[in-house]
Amino acid sequence: MDKEDKNNVINLFNKTANGGDIESQRFFKGFPYVKIMKDENGNYFKEEALREYAEKCFYIVTVMKKNGIGVGLYKYKVPYQALLKFLNEFRYNKSYGEVIDIERYIPEDLA
């Protein structure tokens, strides 16, 4: 991400523009979160539309693995439906390597 892109990123965990807290900083099992109820146009989210969108997305999961000379990065294209199964392969040490990045990949026809 270059400098210009970083300036366009919104940190949802900072205070809002009017100085108030967003949902007064909530936590789930020690992790901060923000609850979002409406889209950018002010419309409430529709469960079916969100599910259809998610099912068309993929995740690029970067895994660091040691090899003979050092470490290598392996990038996996994982469909939405298989993401938790894929991550659990590393969580329960069934596969070696360390997940170091997860990036959402949106096919061009969805953008």
N, CA and C atoms as a LAMMPS dump frame, in Angstrom:
ITEM: TIMESTEP
0
ITEM: NUMBER OF ATOMS
333
ITEM: BOX BOUNDS ff ff ff
-5.0000000000000000e+02 5.0000000000000000e+02
-5.0000000000000000e+02 5.0000000000000000e+02
-5.0000000000000000e+02 5.0000000000000000e+02
ITEM: ATOMS id mol type element x y z
1 1 1 N 0.855 -1.162 0
2 1 2 C 0 0 0
3 1 3 C 0.908 1.234 0
4 2 1 N 0.723 2.115 -0.976
5 2 2 C 1.558 3.305 -1.025
6 2 3 C 0.99 4.388 -0.114
7 3 1 N 1.724 5.493 -0.001
8 3 2 C 1.359 6.559 0.931
9 3 3 C -0.023 7.129 0.639
10 4 1 N -0.357 7.311 -0.648
11 4 2 C -1.66 7.862 -1.012
12 4 3 C -2.785 6.941 -0.564
13 5 1 N -2.607 5.623 -0.739
14 5 2 C -3.617 4.668 -0.314
15 5 3 C -3.809 4.706 1.195
16 6 1 N -2.717 4.844 1.944
17 6 2 C -2.813 4.874 3.403
18 6 3 C -3.619 6.078 3.876
19 7 1 N -3.547 7.199 3.15
20 7 2 C -4.303 8.387 3.529
21 7 3 C -5.796 8.193 3.325
22 8 1 N -6.195 7.244 2.482
23 8 2 C -7.6 7 2.205
24 8 3 C -8.204 5.915 3.086
25 9 1 N -7.403 5.286 3.939
26 9 2 C -7.886 4.228 4.814
27 9 3 C -8.57 4.856 6.019
28 10 1 N -9.747 4.343 6.348
29 10 2 C -10.489 4.838 7.507
30 10 3 C -10.244 3.877 8.662
31 11 1 N -9.769 4.394 9.772
32 11 2 C -9.586 3.566 10.951
33 11 3 C -10.874 3.589 11.748
34 12 1 N -11.639 2.509 11.679
35 12 2 C -12.931 2.445 12.35
36 12 3 C -12.821 2.48 13.866
37 13 1 N -11.635 2.254 14.388
38 13 2 C -11.479 2.202 15.831
39 13 3 C -11.051 3.531 16.441
40 14 1 N -10.863 4.552 15.598
41 14 2 C -10.606 5.903 16.093
42 14 3 C -11.935 6.602 16.344
43 15 1 N -11.872 7.747 16.974
44 15 2 C -13.085 8.52 17.206
45 15 3 C -13.645 9.012 15.878
46 16 1 N -14.94 9.23 15.823
47 16 2 C -15.595 9.715 14.613
48 16 3 C -15.237 11.167 14.365
49 17 1 N -15.578 11.66 13.192
50 17 2 C -15.246 13.03 12.8
51 17 3 C -15.835 14.06 13.75
52 18 1 N -17.011 13.791 14.324
53 18 2 C -17.624 14.762 15.231
54 18 3 C -17.106 14.632 16.657
55 19 1 N -16.127 13.78 16.866
56 19 2 C -15.487 13.668 18.175
57 19 3 C -16.086 12.609 19.082
58 20 1 N -17.186 11.989 18.678
59 20 2 C -17.814 10.978 19.513
60 20 3 C -17.213 9.614 19.292
61 21 1 N -17.499 8.727 20.216
62 21 2 C -17.032 7.348 20.06
63 21 3 C -17.963 6.601 19.12
64 22 1 N -17.423 5.657 18.365
65 22 2 C -18.244 4.765 17.555
66 22 3 C -18.696 3.646 18.474
67 23 1 N -20.009 3.605 18.741
68 23 2 C -20.583 2.538 19.577
69 23 3 C -19.818 2.373 20.886
70 24 1 N -19.163 3.414 21.358
71 24 2 C -18.403 3.426 22.605
72 24 3 C -17.562 2.165 22.809
73 25 1 N -16.632 1.924 21.905
74 25 2 C -15.635 0.845 21.923
75 25 3 C -16.133 -0.408 22.634
76 26 1 N -16.547 -1.38 21.856
77 26 2 C -17.029 -2.646 22.392
78 26 3 C -16 -3.731 22.148
79 27 1 N -16.102 -4.801 22.93
80 27 2 C -15.146 -5.905 22.832
81 27 3 C -15.88 -7.237 22.811
82 28 1 N -15.303 -8.193 22.107
83 28 2 C -15.786 -9.567 22.105
84 28 3 C -14.587 -10.442 22.419
85 29 1 N -14.619 -11.09 23.569
86 29 2 C -13.528 -11.964 24.013
87 29 3 C -12.173 -11.252 23.941
88 30 1 N -12.163 -9.973 24.306
89 30 2 C -10.933 -9.198 24.348
90 30 3 C -10.56 -8.513 23.042
91 31 1 N -11.352 -8.703 21.985
92 31 2 C -11.061 -8.096 20.69
93 31 3 C -12.016 -6.93 20.436
94 32 1 N -11.481 -5.764 20.083
95 32 2 C -12.371 -4.636 19.792
96 32 3 C -13.133 -4.871 18.488
97 33 1 N -14.34 -4.345 18.429
98 33 2 C -15.115 -4.448 17.193
99 33 3 C -15.987 -3.221 17.013
100 34 1 N -16.46 -3.034 15.795
101 34 2 C -17.386 -1.97 15.455
102 34 3 C -18.598 -2.626 14.81
103 35 1 N -19.776 -2.244 15.239
104 35 2 C -21.017 -2.773 14.673
105 35 3 C -21.484 -1.827 13.57
106 36 1 N -21.714 -2.372 12.37
107 36 2 C -22.158 -1.579 11.236
108 36 3 C -23.509 -2.124 10.799
109 37 1 N -24.527 -1.305 10.782
110 37 2 C -25.887 -1.749 10.474
111 37 3 C -26.354 -1.358 9.067
112 38 1 N -25.723 -0.314 8.474
113 38 2 C -26.183 0.185 7.177
114 38 3 C -25.016 0.283 6.204
115 39 1 N -25.333 0.222 4.906
116 39 2 C -24.292 0.362 3.886
117 39 3 C -23.949 1.842 3.688
118 40 1 N -23.076 2.124 2.74
119 40 2 C -22.623 3.502 2.496
120 40 3 C -23.748 4.418 2.043
121 41 1 N -24.83 3.86 1.53
122 41 2 C -25.973 4.654 1.065
123 41 3 C -27.036 4.835 2.14
124 42 1 N -26.783 4.317 3.324
125 42 2 C -27.734 4.461 4.422
126 42 3 C -28.814 3.393 4.459
127 43 1 N -28.678 2.377 3.625
128 43 2 C -29.662 1.285 3.593
129 43 3 C -29.243 0.167 4.545
130 44 1 N -30.238 -0.458 5.181
131 44 2 C -29.936 -1.598 6.037
132 44 3 C -29.431 -2.756 5.187
133 45 1 N -28.495 -3.524 5.724
134 45 2 C -27.961 -4.68 5.02
135 45 3 C -29.04 -5.736 4.839
136 46 1 N -28.948 -6.477 3.734
137 46 2 C -29.856 -7.59 3.475
138 46 3 C -29.051 -8.872 3.586
139 47 1 N -29.523 -9.744 4.45
140 47 2 C -28.81 -10.98 4.766
141 47 3 C -28.49 -11.796 3.518
142 48 1 N -29.457 -12.001 2.671
143 48 2 C -29.259 -12.831 1.474
144 48 3 C -28.241 -12.209 0.524
145 49 1 N -28.305 -10.901 0.331
146 49 2 C -27.37 -10.214 -0.567
147 49 3 C -25.934 -10.306 -0.039
148 50 1 N -25.758 -10.167 1.274
149 50 2 C -24.422 -10.277 1.866
150 50 3 C -23.873 -11.687 1.701
151 51 1 N -24.719 -12.692 1.895
152 51 2 C -24.294 -14.081 1.754
153 51 3 C -23.891 -14.391 0.301
154 52 1 N -24.69 -13.934 -0.661
155 52 2 C -24.379 -14.157 -2.078
156 52 3 C -23.05 -13.504 -2.454
157 53 1 N -22.824 -12.286 -1.966
158 53 2 C -21.573 -11.572 -2.236
159 53 3 C -20.391 -12.338 -1.65
160 54 1 N -20.511 -12.759 -0.394
161 54 2 C -19.413 -13.45 0.282
162 54 3 C -19.054 -14.748 -0.428
163 55 1 N -20.048 -15.461 -0.918
164 55 2 C -19.797 -16.741 -1.574
165 55 3 C -19.039 -16.593 -2.887
166 56 1 N -19.019 -15.392 -3.46
167 56 2 C -18.306 -15.154 -4.713
168 56 3 C -16.878 -14.654 -4.478
169 57 1 N -16.549 -14.326 -3.23
170 57 2 C -15.225 -13.797 -2.895
171 57 3 C -14.25 -14.929 -2.568
172 58 1 N -12.984 -14.608 -2.708
173 58 2 C -11.902 -15.509 -2.332
174 58 3 C -11.004 -14.767 -1.355
175 59 1 N -10.137 -15.513 -0.705
176 59 2 C -9.147 -14.92 0.186
177 59 3 C -7.775 -15.405 -0.243
178 60 1 N -6.85 -14.479 -0.311
179 60 2 C -5.464 -14.826 -0.591
180 60 3 C -4.785 -14.932 0.777
181 61 1 N -4.451 -16.15 1.153
182 61 2 C -3.842 -16.414 2.456
183 61 3 C -2.353 -16.645 2.237
184 62 1 N -1.531 -15.821 2.884
185 62 2 C -0.079 -15.941 2.768
186 62 3 C 0.441 -16.707 3.978
187 63 1 N 1.172 -17.768 3.674
188 63 2 C 1.728 -18.633 4.721
189 63 3 C 3.25 -18.625 4.593
190 64 1 N 3.923 -18.43 5.716
191 64 2 C 5.382 -18.483 5.756
192 64 3 C 5.784 -19.899 6.16
193 65 1 N 6.669 -20.491 5.343
194 65 2 C 7.15 -21.841 5.643
195 65 3 C 8.669 -21.875 5.55
196 66 1 N 9.275 -22.6 6.483
197 66 2 C 10.728 -22.777 6.449
198 66 3 C 11.074 -23.796 5.378
199 67 1 N 12.167 -23.522 4.674
200 67 2 C 12.68 -24.501 3.72
201 67 3 C 14.185 -24.594 3.903
202 68 1 N 14.879 -25.297 3.05
203 68 2 C 16.308 -25.54 3.212
204 68 3 C 17.181 -24.299 3.333
205 69 1 N 16.836 -23.233 2.662
206 69 2 C 17.685 -22.041 2.66
207 69 3 C 17.172 -20.917 3.559
208 70 1 N 16.017 -20.999 4.05
209 70 2 C 15.439 -19.929 4.863
210 70 3 C 13.94 -20.108 4.948
211 71 1 N 13.217 -19.081 4.543
212 71 2 C 11.755 -19.163 4.553
213 71 3 C 11.226 -18.767 3.184
214 72 1 N 10.06 -19.247 2.887
215 72 2 C 9.372 -18.889 1.651
216 72 3 C 7.949 -18.487 1.973
217 73 1 N 7.369 -17.685 1.089
218 73 2 C 5.976 -17.294 1.23
219 73 3 C 5.151 -18.071 0.223
220 74 1 N 4.1 -18.66 0.689
221 74 2 C 3.182 -19.42 -0.149
222 74 3 C 1.847 -18.7 -0.119
223 75 1 N 1.312 -18.357 -1.272
224 75 2 C 0.032 -17.658 -1.351
225 75 3 C -1.018 -18.627 -1.872
226 76 1 N -2.077 -18.793 -1.097
227 76 2 C -3.153 -19.714 -1.432
228 76 3 C -4.42 -18.924 -1.752
229 77 1 N -5.108 -19.3 -2.814
230 77 2 C -6.4 -18.704 -3.159
231 77 3 C -7.474 -19.615 -2.561
232 78 1 N -8.138 -19.123 -1.524
233 78 2 C -9.075 -19.94 -0.764
234 78 3 C -10.488 -19.372 -0.918
235 79 1 N -11.447 -20.185 -1.351
236 79 2 C -12.824 -19.692 -1.453
237 79 3 C -13.409 -19.422 -0.071
238 80 1 N -14.347 -18.507 -0.035
239 80 2 C -15.022 -18.115 1.208
240 80 3 C -15.487 -19.335 2.008
241 81 1 N -16.119 -20.287 1.327
242 81 2 C -16.71 -21.437 2.004
243 81 3 C -15.655 -22.311 2.693
244 82 1 N -14.4 -22.249 2.261
245 82 2 C -13.354 -23.124 2.8
246 82 3 C -12.366 -22.394 3.719
247 83 1 N -12.58 -21.104 3.967
248 83 2 C -11.594 -20.325 4.721
249 83 3 C -11.357 -20.879 6.126
250 84 1 N -12.394 -21.135 6.875
251 84 2 C -12.203 -21.645 8.245
252 84 3 C -11.535 -23.015 8.246
253 85 1 N -11.935 -23.874 7.337
254 85 2 C -11.309 -25.192 7.234
255 85 3 C -9.821 -25.054 6.931
256 86 1 N -9.481 -24.155 6.003
257 86 2 C -8.079 -23.926 5.644
258 86 3 C -7.281 -23.419 6.849
259 87 1 N -7.805 -22.425 7.554
260 87 2 C -7.106 -21.86 8.715
261 87 3 C -6.94 -22.897 9.826
262 88 1 N -7.937 -23.749 10.005
263 88 2 C -7.839 -24.782 11.04
264 88 3 C -6.735 -25.791 10.747
265 89 1 N -6.383 -25.97 9.486
266 89 2 C -5.266 -26.858 9.14
267 89 3 C -3.976 -26.383 9.817
268 90 1 N -3.808 -25.084 9.937
269 90 2 C -2.612 -24.525 10.571
270 90 3 C -2.806 -24.387 12.081
271 91 1 N -4.008 -24.081 12.504
272 91 2 C -4.283 -23.908 13.932
273 91 3 C -4.016 -25.192 14.706
274 92 1 N -4.413 -26.296 14.15
275 92 2 C -4.246 -27.569 14.848
276 92 3 C -3.004 -28.315 14.39
277 93 1 N -2.071 -27.589 13.777
278 93 2 C -0.763 -28.116 13.363
279 93 3 C -0.854 -29.343 12.461
280 94 1 N -1.889 -29.419 11.655
281 94 2 C -1.979 -30.501 10.678
282 94 3 C -1.08 -30.19 9.484
283 95 1 N -0.848 -28.907 9.254
284 95 2 C 0.052 -28.456 8.192
285 95 3 C 1.083 -27.538 8.826
286 96 1 N 2.293 -27.55 8.302
287 96 2 C 3.301 -26.683 8.884
288 96 3 C 3.275 -25.335 8.166
289 97 1 N 3.693 -24.321 8.863
290 97 2 C 3.717 -22.973 8.328
291 97 3 C 2.967 -22.029 9.261
292 98 1 N 3.14 -20.757 9.012
293 98 2 C 2.519 -19.731 9.848
294 98 3 C 1.768 -18.757 8.953
295 99 1 N 0.474 -18.604 9.21
296 99 2 C -0.335 -17.659 8.451
297 99 3 C 0.107 -16.259 8.845
298 100 1 N 0.517 -15.463 7.84
299 100 2 C 0.988 -14.115 8.166
300 100 3 C 0.144 -13.01 7.53
301 101 1 N -0.759 -13.368 6.594
302 101 2 C -1.603 -12.342 5.983
303 101 3 C -2.821 -12.994 5.359
304 102 1 N -3.952 -12.297 5.451
305 102 2 C -5.176 -12.719 4.779
306 102 3 C -5.731 -11.49 4.085
307 103 1 N -5.91 -11.612 2.785
308 103 2 C -6.377 -10.495 1.974
309 103 3 C -7.601 -10.945 1.179
310 104 1 N -8.635 -10.146 1.18
311 104 2 C -9.834 -10.506 0.414
312 104 3 C -9.598 -10.216 -1.058
313 105 1 N -9.965 -11.163 -1.888
314 105 2 C -9.851 -11.014 -3.338
315 105 3 C -11.256 -10.99 -3.903
316 106 1 N -11.602 -9.876 -4.557
317 106 2 C -12.92 -9.73 -5.148
318 106 3 C -12.783 -9.86 -6.656
319 107 1 N -13.41 -10.869 -7.244
320 107 2 C -13.332 -11.002 -8.708
321 107 3 C -13.827 -9.738 -9.394
322 108 1 N -13.253 -9.421 -10.544
323 108 2 C -13.571 -8.17 -11.245
324 108 3 C -15.049 -8.022 -11.565
325 109 1 N -15.732 -9.103 -11.847
326 109 2 C -17.154 -8.986 -12.182
327 109 3 C -18.027 -8.618 -10.983
328 110 1 N -17.45 -8.663 -9.771
329 110 2 C -18.189 -8.221 -8.58
330 110 3 C -17.909 -6.769 -8.236
331 111 1 N -16.763 -6.264 -8.677
332 111 2 C -16.356 -4.91 -8.29
333 111 3 C -17.216 -3.847 -8.915
